Amino acid sequence: MSGWWGSSGRRTGEPVAEAAKRHGVSEQTIYPWRKRFGELRTEDVRRRRHLEAENARLKKLVAERDLEIEVMREVAAKNW
């Protein structure tokens, strides 16, 4: 199958094999990328990556906070 999707969301005509080689990945990697990011422009992909990283950071903070609360509850229960 040929015709890689460019940053504008339109087919560029570049064969998948060439796009894969240019990005240093296998052809099999290109298809999930196209499925996931095919409709997005370059700046949309960057923003999405930033938001995913921020989301992961916030999830970690919440997990750490929950752990601290659980420890405080255990300590408080032992003091009674």
C-alpha positions in Angstrom: 0.0 0.0 0.0 1.4 3.4 -0.8 0.6 7.0 -0.1 1.7 8.2 3.3 -0.3 10.9 5.1 1.5 14.2 5.4 1.3 16.8 8.1 -1.6 18.5 6.4 -3.7 15.4 6.7 -3.6 14.7 3.0 -1.8 11.9 1.1 1.7 13.0 0.0 2.2 10.2 -2.4 5.2 9.0 -0.6 5.3 5.2 -0.4 4.9 3.7 3.1 8.3 2.0 2.7 10.1 5.3 2.1 8.3 7.0 5.0 9.2 4.1 7.3 12.9 4.3 6.2 13.0 8.1 6.6 11.6 7.8 10.2 13.8 4.8 11.0 10.8 2.4 11.8 9.3 -0.6 10.2 6.5 -0.4 7.7 4.3 -2.2 10.3 4.8 0.7 12.6 3.6 3.2 10.1 0.1 1.8 9.8 -0.9 2.2 13.5 0.6 5.7 13.4 -1.5 6.5 10.4 -4.5 5.1 12.1 -3.8 7.0 15.3 -2.5 10.3 13.9 -3.6 10.3 10.3 -6.2 13.1 10.7 -3.9 15.3 12.9 -1.6 18.0 11.8 2.0 18.2 13.1 1.1 20.8 15.8 -1.9 18.7 16.8 0.4 15.6 17.3 2.8 17.7 19.4 0.0 19.1 21.5 -1.4 15.6 22.0 2.0 14.3 23.1 2.3 17.2 25.5 -1.1 16.5 27.0 -0.4 12.8 27.3 2.8 13.5 29.2 1.0 16.0 31.5 -1.8 13.5 32.1 0.8 10.8 33.1 2.5 13.3 35.4 -0.8 14.2 37.1 -1.8 10.5 37.4 1.5 9.8 39.2 0.9 12.8 41.6 -2.5 11.5 42.4 -1.2 8.0 43.1 1.5 9.4 45.3 -1.0 11.5 47.2 -3.4 8.5 47.7 -0.5 6.5 49.0 0.4 9.2 51.5 -3.2 9.4 52.7 -3.3 5.7 53.1 -0.1 5.7 55.2 -1.5 8.6 57.4 -4.7 6.6 58.0 -2.7 3.5 59.0 -0.6 5.6 61.4 -3.7 7.3 62.8 -5.4 4.0 63.4 -2.4 2.6 65.3 -2.4 5.7 67.6 -5.9 4.9 68.9 
